[in-house]
Amino acid sequence: MSDYLVKSLAFKGQVRAYAVKSTETVSEAQKRHQTWPTASAALGRAMSASVMLGAMLKGENKLTIKIDGGGPIGAILVDTNAKGQVRGYVSNPQTHFELNQQGKLDVARAVGTNGSLTVVKDIGLKDHFSGQTELVSGELGEDFTYYLVSSEQVPSAVGVGVLVNPDNSILAAGGFIIQLLPGTSEETIRIIEEKISTMTPVSKLIEKGLTPEELLKEILGENNVEFLETMPVEFKCKCSKDRFERAIISLGEKEISEIIEEDGHAQTHCHFCNATYDFSKEELESMRDQVKG
């Protein structure tokens, strides 16, 4: 089954909830960047949470999320939009450690906790909205929860998880975001808190085959959820040779001439999807001629 995300309301409109299955999406990122298991878990958790945040947007709006906790993995950067498209990378993809005391991939050790989570929203205005919070655990689920509560003032619970096979491929990935709307009753809050505190890890539930809808039913109760919309989710990069060509042209005649003289060709690289684009001497000369006009 292809990856997708579901939006819902629960407890008669008191709660807003999202859930995503992102196994194929995270798998695509793992293959493109050749991430090792701990790095895969960190990047996959970040992408799963980010694509759900993106689903809260509308139209052509988009998000860029940067997580930098000072750990060995370096920075995690994720781009996503309101259409379920997401891309991301980590500075040091070949990062891996022994399992932590809970027997799980040690994401907190890889990410670090001496840093911040930054969310930049591009909603089509001249100025972008930017929110930043300190990392509280490096496990990322708790860090996204803290961001939503502190920066956007929405009481939330974020759960994200990734399971990695022995050959480094992705077995399961996904997550949920539960948000309390104004006026949520104490009884509803108690029920949700109790369920989240005792539930099976989200990655295990996805491995068992639970759909995003079934995941939310597991957390919120089968009769309490009203599903509003589903959205396909995919790893999608907006880079292209044309985009890089425009970037080279913007360097100007002098710099393009220097590249031709010193290297005789150019190679560009997209950090997000690991694609490379080669430009021959003839192509560079043509670009230089365009600049000359």
C-alpha positions as CSV (number, residue, x, y, z in Angstrom):
1,M,0.0,0.0,0.0
2,S,1.4,3.4,-0.9
3,D,2.0,6.0,1.7
4,Y,-0.7,8.4,2.7
5,L,-1.9,10.7,5.5
6,V,-5.3,11.1,7.1
7,K,-6.9,14.1,8.7
8,S,-9.6,13.7,11.3
9,L,-11.6,15.2,14.1
10,A,-12.4,13.3,17.3
11,F,-14.6,13.5,20.4
12,K,-17.3,15.5,18.6
13,G,-14.9,18.2,17.4
14,Q,-12.8,18.6,20.6
15,V,-9.7,17.0,19.0
16,R,-7.9,17.4,15.7
17,A,-5.8,14.4,14.6
18,Y,-3.4,13.4,11.9
19,A,-1.7,10.1,11.1
20,V,0.7,9.0,8.4
21,K,2.2,5.8,7.0
22,S,5.5,6.9,5.5
23,T,7.4,3.7,5.0
24,E,8.0,4.1,1.2
25,T,8.8,7.8,1.6
26,V,11.4,7.2,4.3
27,S,12.7,4.2,2.3
28,E,13.3,6.5,-0.7
29,A,15.3,8.9,1.5
30,Q,17.3,6.0,2.9
31,K,18.2,4.7,-0.5
32,R,19.1,8.1,-1.9
33,H,21.3,9.1,1.0
34,Q,22.5,5.6,2.0
35,T,21.7,6.4,5.6
36,W,22.7,4.0,8.4
37,P,20.1,2.8,10.9
38,T,20.3,5.5,13.5
39,A,20.5,8.3,10.9
40,S,17.5,6.6,9.1
41,A,15.4,6.7,12.2
42,A,16.2,10.4,12.9
43,L,15.6,11.5,9.3
44,G,12.5,9.3,9.0
45,R,11.0,10.6,12.3
46,A,11.7,14.2,11.2
47,M,10.1,13.6,7.7
48,S,7.0,11.9,9.2
49,A,6.4,14.7,11.7
50,S,7.1,17.4,9.0
51,V,4.7,16.0,6.4
52,M,1.9,16.1,9.0
53,L,2.7,19.7,9.8
54,G,2.7,20.4,6.1
55,A,-0.8,18.9,5.9
56,M,-2.0,21.6,8.2
57,L,-1.2,24.2,5.5
58,K,-3.2,25.1,2.4
59,G,-2.7,25.6,-1.3
60,E,0.9,26.3,-2.3
61,N,2.2,27.0,1.2
62,K,5.3,25.1,2.3
63,L,7.5,24.5,5.3
64,T,11.2,24.1,5.9
65,I,12.2,22.4,9.2
66,K,15.8,22.4,10.5
67,I,16.8,20.3,13.5
68,D,20.3,20.9,14.9
69,G,21.1,19.5,18.3
70,G,24.9,19.5,18.1
71,G,25.1,15.7,17.8
72,P,27.2,13.5,15.5
73,I,24.4,13.4,12.9
74,G,24.7,17.2,12.3
75,A,21.7,19.1,11.0
76,I,18.5,17.5,9.7
77,L,16.8,19.5,7.0
78,V,13.3,18.7,5.7
79,D,11.1,20.5,3.1
80,T,7.4,19.8,2.8
81,N,4.2,21.3,1.6
82,A,0.4,21.1,1.8
83,K,0.3,18.4,-0.8
84,G,2.0,15.6,1.1
85,Q,5.3,16.0,-0.8
86,V,8.4,15.9,1.4
87,R,12.2,15.7,1.0
88,G,15.0,15.7,3.5
89,Y,18.6,14.9,4.4
90,V,21.1,14.8,7.3
91,S,24.6,16.2,7.3
92,N,26.2,12.9,8.3
93,P,24.1,10.1,6.9
94,Q,26.5,7.3,7.9
95,T,25.8,7.7,11.6
96,H,24.9,4.7,13.8
97,F,25.2,3.6,17.4
98,E,24.4,0.6,19.5
99,L,20.8,0.4,20.7
100,N,19.9,2.5,23.8
101,Q,18.8,1.1,27.2
102,Q,15.3,0.7,25.9
103,G,16.5,-1.5,23.1
104,K,15.7,1.2,20.4
105,L,17.8,3.1,17.9
106,D,19.7,5.8,19.8
107,V,18.3,8.8,18.0
108,A,18.8,11.2,20.9
109,R,22.5,10.4,21.0
110,A,22.8,11.0,17.2
111,V,20.8,14.2,17.2
112,G,22.0,15.7,20.4
113,T,20.0,18.0,22.7
114,N,22.2,21.2,22.7
115,G,20.3,23.0,19.9
116,S,17.0,23.8,18.4
117,L,14.1,22.9,16.1
118,T,13.3,25.7,13.7
119,V,10.1,25.8,11.5
120,V,9.9,28.3,8.6
121,K,6.5,28.7,7.0
122,D,6.2,30.1,3.5
123,I,2.6,31.1,3.1
124,G,3.1,33.3,0.0
125,L,3.7,36.5,1.8
126,K,6.8,38.7,1.6
127,D,7.9,37.7,5.1
128,H,8.0,34.1,6.2
129,F,6.8,33.0,9.6
130,S,9.6,31.4,11.7
131,G,9.3,29.6,15.0
132,Q,12.1,28.1,17.0
133,T,12.2,26.0,20.2
134,E,15.0,24.3,22.1
135,L,15.3,20.5,21.7
136,V,14.0,18.8,24.9
137,S,15.0,15.2,24.2
138,G,16.5,14.7,20.8
139,E,14.1,11.8,20.3
140,L,12.1,14.2,18.0
141,G,8.6,13.2,18.8
142,E,8.8,15.1,22.1
143,D,10.7,17.9,20.4
144,F,7.9,18.4,17.8
145,T,5.4,18.2,20.7
146,Y,7.3,21.0,22.5
147,Y,7.4,23.1,19.4
148,L,3.6,22.9,18.8
149,V,2.9,23.7,22.4
150,S,5.4,26.5,22.9
151,S,5.6,28.1,19.5
152,E,2.1,27.6,18.1
153,Q,0.3,27.4,21.5
154,V,-1.6,24.2,20.5
155,P,-1.6,21.4,23.2
156,S,-0.4,18.4,21.2
157,A,1.1,15.0,21.3
158,V,3.4,13.8,18.5
159,G,4.4,10.2,18.0
160,V,6.8,9.1,15.3
161,G,8.7,6.0,14.7
162,V,11.0,4.1,12.2
163,L,11.9,0.4,12.1
164,V,15.1,-0.5,10.2
165,N,15.9,-4.0,8.7
166,P,19.3,-5.6,9.3
167,D,20.3,-4.7,5.7
168,N,19.6,-1.0,6.5
169,S,16.3,-0.9,4.5
170,I,13.2,0.6,6.1
171,L,10.7,-1.9,7.5
172,A,8.1,0.6,8.8
173,A,7.7,4.3,9.4
174,G,4.9,6.7,10.3
175,G,3.4,8.7,13.1
176,F,0.5,10.7,14.5
177,I,-0.2,14.2,15.8
178,I,-3.1,14.7,18.3
179,Q,-4.1,18.3,19.0
180,L,-6.6,19.5,21.7
181,L,-8.9,22.3,20.5
182,P,-10.2,25.0,22.8
183,G,-12.8,23.6,25.2
184,T,-11.6,20.0,25.3
185,S,-13.0,18.4,28.4
186,E,-10.8,17.0,31.2
187,E,-12.3,13.6,30.6
188,T,-11.3,13.6,26.9
189,I,-7.7,14.7,27.9
190,R,-7.5,11.9,30.5
191,I,-8.6,9.2,28.0
192,I,-6.1,10.4,25.4
193,E,-3.2,10.7,27.8
194,E,-3.9,7.3,29.3
195,K,-4.0,5.6,25.8
196,I,-0.8,7.3,24.5
197,S,1.1,6.4,27.6
198,T,0.3,2.7,27.3
199,M,0.1,2.2,23.5
200,T,2.4,0.0,21.4
201,P,5.1,2.1,19.6
202,V,3.7,3.6,16.4
203,S,6.3,1.9,14.2
204,K,5.4,-1.5,15.5
205,L,1.7,-0.8,14.8
206,I,2.5,0.1,11.2
207,E,4.7,-3.0,10.9
208,K,1.7,-5.0,12.0
209,G,-0.2,-3.5,9.0
210,L,-2.3,-0.9,10.7
211,T,-3.5,1.9,8.4
212,P,-3.4,5.6,9.4
213,E,-7.1,5.3,10.1
214,E,-6.7,2.3,12.3
215,L,-3.8,4.0,14.1
216,L,-6.1,6.9,15.1
217,K,-8.8,4.5,16.1
218,E,-6.2,2.7,18.3
219,I,-5.4,6.0,20.1
220,L,-8.8,7.8,20.2
221,G,-11.3,4.9,20.2
222,E,-13.1,3.5,17.2
223,N,-16.3,5.3,17.7
224,N,-14.7,8.7,18.5
225,V,-13.1,9.5,15.2
226,E,-14.5,11.3,12.2
227,F,-12.2,11.1,9.1
228,L,-12.2,14.2,6.9
229,E,-9.6,13.7,4.2
230,T,-6.8,11.4,3.0
231,M,-3.7,12.6,1.1
232,P,-1.0,10.7,-0.7
233,V,2.5,11.1,0.7
234,E,5.7,10.8,-1.3
235,F,9.4,11.8,-1.4
236,K,9.5,14.5,-4.0
237,C,12.4,16.8,-4.8
238,K,11.8,20.0,-6.9
239,C,15.4,20.1,-8.2
240,S,16.1,19.9,-11.9
241,K,18.9,20.6,-14.4
242,D,17.0,23.7,-15.5
243,R,17.0,25.0,-11.9
244,F,20.7,24.6,-11.5
245,E,21.2,26.1,-15.0
246,R,19.4,29.2,-13.8
247,A,21.6,29.3,-10.7
248,I,24.7,29.1,-12.8
249,I,23.5,31.9,-15.1
250,S,22.9,34.1,-12.0
251,L,26.6,33.9,-11.2
252,G,27.3,36.2,-14.1
253,E,29.6,36.2,-17.1
254,K,32.9,36.6,-15.2
255,E,32.4,33.6,-12.8
256,I,31.1,31.4,-15.6
257,S,34.2,32.2,-17.6
258,E,36.4,31.3,-14.7
259,I,34.6,27.9,-14.4
260,I,35.2,27.2,-18.1
261,E,38.9,28.2,-17.9
262,E,39.7,26.4,-14.6
263,D,37.5,23.2,-14.9
264,G,36.1,23.0,-18.4
265,H,32.9,21.7,-17.0
266,A,30.6,21.9,-13.9
267,Q,28.9,19.4,-11.7
268,T,26.1,20.5,-9.3
269,H,24.6,18.4,-6.5
270,C,21.3,18.5,-4.7
271,H,21.6,17.9,-1.0
272,F,17.9,16.9,-0.7
273,C,17.8,14.1,-3.1
274,N,21.5,13.4,-3.8
275,A,21.1,13.9,-7.6
276,T,23.9,15.4,-9.6
277,Y,23.7,17.3,-12.8
278,D,26.7,17.7,-15.2
279,F,27.2,20.7,-17.5
280,S,29.7,20.5,-20.4
281,K,32.0,23.2,-21.6
282,E,29.6,23.8,-24.5
283,E,26.6,24.2,-22.1
284,L,28.6,26.6,-19.9
285,E,29.6,28.7,-23.0
286,S,26.0,28.9,-24.1
287,M,25.0,30.1,-20.6
288,R,27.8,32.7,-20.7
289,D,26.5,33.9,-24.1
290,Q,23.0,34.2,-22.6
291,V,24.4,36.5,-19.8
292,K,26.2,38.6,-22.4
293,G,22.8,39.0,-24.2
